[in-house]
């Protein structure tokens, strides 16, 4: 039994898989857990959360997986648990104006595209898809970004052959989407759920679910987008924290049904039927390993990472003992 009580603050998105932690239906043993959702306004909130975690301003939380891998490679003292809070296919994240003549992602060659941050996880996944599935290299497009990279996470800047610039003021993600709606930028490679309901935009991939299912059956890859991390100094002083946090997140995941909308339930059923297992079992299983190795492949291919990390070394050892 744990005899001490530790105060921890984790930055998390409020989702059906984390809500039981926010409303304290689930509380980790020996931990007074504060779940913090808000770090900035609008679309910029997620990037702000990532910066707080990378900078060590809070105990840890839900971090861009690409940013985490790059940060670890630079010696930032954080490590992961196999709690993959967002796993979603990324073919559905290529949006163009409703009136665009684009019919296939392969037609993005020579076009202007926007991402909120060049080395964000969604951007890495979509570039990997574009290059390896559709024959469009990063050098074949003009990249218009909103955010700076997150300081110490940047191991290497994008190759000089990549044309990268900021969008004009006001430099917000919302403004970047407006530029796509107006046709000033050909496509947004972004994960925002509300873009699928935007009447001025459409997905470039005509049948994304079908395309994503075919991709999974061919590759066995279900993209990991966000991963739970903790500061290493906390775990060094309190090794039991890893197990207790892991148990709590699994318990919260088991209660997500009570918080799911009908749309969420339909997506969850489709994903489970496709994958055949629970994609949110929070284990470093064969699918998760294959997926993370593929993400690292893409980081190396895109010149963001020169030396491949040992996958297990990214995680706290005690989190892999199940």
N, C-alpha and C positions, 0 to 999 in steps of 0.2 A: 504493500500500500504506500502511496505517496503521502508524506507527512507535511510537505511544504506547499504553500500556495504562491504561485508565480503570476505576476501581471504581464500579459502579452497583448500587443495591439497588432492585428493583421489587417492589411488592406485587401478587400475582397469586393467583387461585384456581387450585388444582391440578386441571386438567381434561385430557382427552385432547389438546386443542390446545396446552397449555402444558407437558405433562409432560416432553417432550424437553428443555425448557429447565431444568426442575428437576433431571432426572437427568444433565444435561450431555451428552446425546447431541448436542445442538446448542449451540454457543457462538458468540456474536457476535464477529466479528473485532475485535481491539483492546480488548475489554471483558472485565473480570472481573465477571461478572454473578452477583449473589446474588438468588435468587428467594425471597421471603418470603411464606408462606401464612398464618401464624397471627398475629392481632392482638388477639383476644379469644376468649371462649368462646361456643359454641352459635351460634344464629342471629345474635347480635350481632357476630360476627366481620367480616362484610362491611361493616357500617357503620363499624366501627373502622378497617378498611383505608382506606375512603374518607376518613375524617378525617385519617389520617396523610398521605395524598397531598395533600389540600387544604391542609393546614398546612405542606407542604414538608418534612416530617420524613424523607422518603425521596426517592429520585431521581424517582419517578413510579410508574406501574403502572396497574392495571385499575380504572377509576373509573366510577361511575354517570354515564351520558351526560347525563341531566338536570342532575345536580349540576355536571358539568363546564361545561355551557353557562352555567348561572347563575353559576358561579365566574368564568369568563372575562368575563362581563358586568360583574362587580364589580372586574375588574382583577387577579384572582389570576394570578400569572405562570406559568401552565402552558398547554401547547398540545398538540394531539392528533396522532397518526398514524392513518391509516385502517385500524387494526387493531381490528376490531369483534369482541371476544372472546365476547360473548353476543348472539345474534340469535334471538329466539324470539317466537312469537305469544303474545298475552296474554289471549285469550278463555278459555284453560284455567286462568287464575289467579284465578278467582272461585269460592271455596269456601264451602259452607254446611254446617250439620249434616246428617247422613245422614237424619234424620227431618223436615227442614224441608219446608214446603209450597211453597217457591220453585220455579218451573218455568222462569223466564226472567229475565235480568238486568233487564228493565224493571220487575220487581216489587220492586226494591231501593229504589224511591222511598219515602221516609219511614222507612227502616230504619237501624239502627246497623251500621256497617261498620268494619273495622280495617285499617290499613296500618302498616308499621313506621315510615315517615317520610313526611310528606305530600307532599314534593316529590321523593321517590325516583322513579327512571325507570319502574319498573313501575306505581307509583301514577299517574303522569302519563298513561301509555299507557291504563291501565284506565279512568281518568276520561274520557279522550278517547273511548274506545269507548262507555262508558255514555252520554255526552252525545250523541255524533254517530250512533251506531248504534242505541241503545235509548231515547233521549229522557229520560234521567235526568241532571239537572245536579248538580254537586257540592253546590249549595245544597239539594238535595232529600234529602240523607242526613246522618246524624250521624256524624262522623269521630272514631274513637278510635285514637290513635297511641301508639307506644312511645318513639320517639327524638326528641330535639331536632333541629332542622335543623343543618346543618354550618357554623355561624359565618358566615364571609364569603361563602358561596355564596348566601345569602338576599338576593335583590335586593329583592323585595317580599314581605311576609307574605301569606298567603291573604286574599282579600277578607273583610270583616267579616261578610258574609252567610253565610260558611261556618262551620258549627258544628264546632269543633275542640277536643278535650280529650285529656288523657292517660288511658290505662287506669290502674286502681288498682294499688297495690303488690301483689306484686313486679312492677315495670314492665319486663318482659322480653317478647320476641317469643313465647317459649314460652307464657307466661301468657296472652297475647292469643289464641293458638290454643286454649288450654284454655277460654277464655270463649266462643269460637265453638262448640266441641264441646258445651258445656253449654247453648247457646242464649241466652246473655246478650248476645251480639252476633250479628247475622244472617248476616254474611259476612266472610271474610278475603280481601282482594285482595292476594295474596302469591305470590311466585315459587318457593317452596321445593318441590323435586322430591318430597320425601317426603310432602307433603300429598296427592298423588294416590294414595298407598298407605295413607293413614290410614283405618282402618275406620270411624271416626266422622264422616268428612266425605265430601262428594261435590262434583263440579263443577256449578255452576248451569247452565252451557251443556251441554246433554245430549249432543251430538255435537261436541266441541270441534274435532277435526281437520277435520271436514267444514265447520264454520262458519269456521274459520281459512282453509281453502283457498278458500272462496267470497270471503272478505274480501280475500285476496291477489289473486285474479283480477279483482276489482272495482277495487282501489286500487293494486296494484303495490307495496304497503308490506309489508316484513318488518321488524318492530320491532328496532331497535338498542338494546340494554340497557346493555352495558358497552363502553367505549372505552379504548384505551391512551393515556396521556398522559405527558409528561416535563416537568420544570421547564425554563423558558426559559433560566435562567442556565447550565445545563449545556450546552445546545445552542449558546448564544452563544459559549461558550469552546471547544466541540468540535463544530463543525457536522457533521462526518462521522458522529457518533453516530446521527443519524436514519436514514441509509441502512443502517448496519450492524445496528441494532436491527430495522428493518423486514425486512431479508433474513432475520435469525435467526427472527423470528416466522413468516414464511412457510415457512421450512424446517421449523420445529417443527410447523406446521399440516399439512405434507405427510406427516408421520410419524404422524399421529393414529390411523390405522387400527390400529396395533399396540397401542393402549391402549383402544380402544373395546370396551365390553361389547356383547352381542347386542342389548340394548335400545337402546343408543346407535346401533348400526349400523342398526337398523330405523328409528329416528327420522331419521337422516341420509339414508337412502334416500328416505323419504317427502318430506323437505324438498327434496332435490335434484330429485326428480321433479316436485314442484310448482313450484319456482322456475325450473328449467331450466338454471341455472348454479350454480357453487359459491358458496354464500352466505358462505363464509369465505375468499375470495380476497384479502382485505385490500386493496381498492381503493375509492376514492370513485367508484364507478360510478353509473349512472343510478338503479338501485334504492336504493343507499345515500343518494344525494342526495335522492330523493323521500321516503325514510323520515325522514331528519333534518329536512327541511323540515316534514314532518307533525308530528314531535315538537315543533319550535319553534312551529308553529301551535297545538298543544295548550297549550304553556306560556303563550303569549299569551292564548289563550281562557280559561285558568284563572286569569289575573291574576298569574302568577308572573314574567312577563317583559313589560316595556313596549316595549322597543326590540329589533327583530329584528337579530341579528348577520348579517354577511355570512358565508355558510357556509364558503367557502374560508379565511377569516381565522381560523377555529377551528383550522386545521391548520398544521403546519410546512410552508412552501412546498416544501422539498426532498422531502417525503413524498408529494407529489402529482405528481411528475415522470414516473411510469411511464405 
